Amino acid sequence: MTDRITINFILEIIGSPKDHVNETIRLVIEQIEDNDDIDVHSKDVSEPEKTDDDLFAVFADVNADVEDITTVGHIANNYNPASIELIEPAEITVDRKDFNDLFADTLAKLHINNTQIQELKGFKEDVTRNLNALVRNAVVLSLEQGDKTQEAIADDVGVDPDELDELLDSMIEENRLRRDGDKYTVKV
């Protein structure tokens, strides 16, 4: 087809273990190649490289012809490439239907992402609240064995002593603990 669009796009997969990252990039490229609206001309897949946080990153540079601008949007919305570069044609005219389809898909994806972000924020708040309650309970259980220093409480609870500063001050303000010198006591 003469009016197809030629693009280059770069896919990036980060994860662990190394074999999983290799398999995932292979499956993603296979899925792209199975799409009738995408004709992959070439693909250059890097060897996985270890990142600073002990994960593995692999890149695939893909050159392809696509059916239309909505297919470019499909690639962007569903495969989250690091970049997409238009190779040919030099200019693209987009009709109303393609424009509407492209942005409808993009907005739908953004809505889904926003909903997931809000759910994750709520989950994080719940986990933080529950973790805070667990640490508070662990502090009380530690002190029920007798008066202790912040370091001794931290050893019992399993956290860095400096991380307890704010929590212990808060529990004193709430009248749950008392501090006498460098030792803490549960208020009865």
Solvent accessible surface area in square Angstrom, and as a share of the most:
residue,aa,sasa,rsa
1,M,152,0.68
2,T,144,0.84
3,D,103,0.53
4,R,47,0.17
5,I,9,0.05
6,T,22,0.13
7,I,2,0.01
8,N,40,0.21
9,F,0,0.00
10,I,62,0.31
11,L,3,0.02
12,E,71,0.32
13,I,37,0.19
14,I,91,0.46
15,G,16,0.15
16,S,56,0.36
17,P,86,0.54
18,K,87,0.37
19,D,111,0.58
20,H,104,0.47
21,V,0,0.00
22,N,55,0.28
23,E,74,0.33
24,T,34,0.20
25,I,4,0.02
26,R,115,0.42
27,L,85,0.42
28,V,29,0.17
29,I,8,0.04
30,E,74,0.33
31,Q,108,0.48
32,I,1,0.01
33,E,71,0.32
34,D,106,0.55
35,N,38,0.19
36,D,139,0.72
37,D,60,0.31
38,I,8,0.04
39,D,70,0.36
40,V,30,0.17
41,H,103,0.46
42,S,62,0.40
43,K,100,0.42
44,D,103,0.53
45,V,61,0.35
46,S,42,0.27
47,E,134,0.60
48,P,13,0.08
49,E,120,0.54
50,K,130,0.55
51,T,39,0.23
52,D,156,0.81
53,D,98,0.51
54,D,98,0.51
55,L,61,0.30
56,F,39,0.16
57,A,9,0.07
58,V,0,0.00
59,F,85,0.35
60,A,0,0.00
61,D,67,0.35
62,V,1,0.01
63,N,37,0.19
64,A,0,0.00
65,D,27,0.14
66,V,0,0.00
67,E,53,0.24
68,D,42,0.22
69,I,32,0.16
70,T,27,0.16
71,T,9,0.05
72,V,20,0.12
73,G,5,0.05
74,H,63,0.28
75,I,0,0.00
76,A,41,0.32
77,N,17,0.09
78,N,76,0.39
79,Y,36,0.14
80,N,109,0.56
81,P,23,0.14
82,A,67,0.52
83,S,53,0.35
84,I,58,0.29
85,E,99,0.44
86,L,78,0.39
87,I,72,0.37
88,E,105,0.47
89,P,54,0.34
90,A,103,0.80
91,E,148,0.66
92,I,58,0.30
93,T,137,0.80
94,V,56,0.32
95,D,85,0.44
96,R,196,0.71
97,K,140,0.59
98,D,32,0.17
99,F,107,0.45
100,N,78,0.40
101,D,50,0.26
102,L,33,0.16
103,F,90,0.38
104,A,58,0.45
105,D,73,0.38
106,T,37,0.21
107,L,111,0.55
108,A,53,0.41
109,K,59,0.25
110,L,101,0.50
111,H,128,0.57
112,I,91,0.46
113,N,56,0.29
114,N,80,0.41
115,T,57,0.33
116,Q,94,0.42
117,I,88,0.44
118,Q,95,0.42
119,E,114,0.51
120,L,116,0.58
121,K,110,0.46
122,G,29,0.28
123,F,133,0.55
124,K,140,0.59
125,E,110,0.49
126,D,62,0.32
127,V,68,0.39
128,T,78,0.45
129,R,144,0.53
130,N,90,0.46
131,L,103,0.51
132,N,67,0.34
133,A,47,0.36
134,L,114,0.57
135,V,30,0.17
136,R,37,0.14
137,N,77,0.39
138,A,32,0.25
139,V,0,0.00
140,V,25,0.14
141,L,112,0.56
142,S,4,0.03
143,L,7,0.03
144,E,117,0.52
145,Q,142,0.63
146,G,31,0.30
147,D,78,0.40
148,K,33,0.14
149,T,33,0.19
150,Q,27,0.12
151,E,103,0.46
152,A,37,0.29
153,I,0,0.00
154,A,1,0.01
155,D,117,0.61
156,D,77,0.40
157,V,30,0.17
158,G,65,0.62
159,V,45,0.26
160,D,72,0.38
161,P,42,0.26
162,D,109,0.56
163,E,123,0.55
164,L,3,0.01
165,D,72,0.37
166,E,143,0.64
167,L,22,0.11
168,L,1,0.00
169,D,72,0.37
170,S,34,0.22
171,M,0,0.00
172,I,54,0.28
173,E,150,0.67
174,E,85,0.38
175,N,99,0.51
176,R,87,0.32
177,L,1,0.01
178,R,118,0.43
179,R,130,0.47
180,D,108,0.56
181,G,62,0.60
182,D,86,0.45
183,K,91,0.38
184,Y,3,0.01
185,T,26,0.15
186,V,32,0.18
187,K,77,0.33
188,V,192,1.10
